Amino acid sequence: MEEHASPPGKSGDQSRPKRRAMAGMTLEDFLSMEGIAGEKPEKNRSQRRLERAQEDVAAAVAVAYSQSCTSPEPLAMDPGEMVERTVERRQKRMMKNRESAARSRARKQAYTNELENKISRLEEENERLRKQKEMETILYNMPPPELRIQLRRTSSSPL
């Protein structure tokens, strides 16, 4: 077994008997000696929060089903506060609705402009194609040019 440095103020001889006694000790013995084994492990914050929420729900259910309580009342809610909250929600909803309507109008306007541009481009192309077709029909219907009788050169004198 490896020797460890003894804590300050204690000699190595005094810590050895304690170490020897601990060498044969089980974990349960050590924990009971230190006073840890009998205690429940501490619950973390989320477990405590969950238990508190479950207790609140159980209490609310008990109150709702008890015979003494005929109709549940709002818990500490001022009527003016409820009206204010309702008005605030309505105003938020109206603002969102207006913003949505404005976006919708903008999309519609952009789409309308796009269609108008497309129509004008197609009308211009249509006009160009009509002129081209007209020119082709004029050229096709033109009579071929008259062939002139060409004078042929002949030699009139013998060489």
NORQUIDA-V382999 format. One record per pair of residues at least 12 apart in sequence whose ideal C-beta (glycine too) atoms are under 7 Angstrom apart, sorted by the first residue. I is the first residue (numbers start at 0). J is the second residue. Records with the same first field share a line. If there is no record, write none. Layout:
I: J / J
This chain:
none
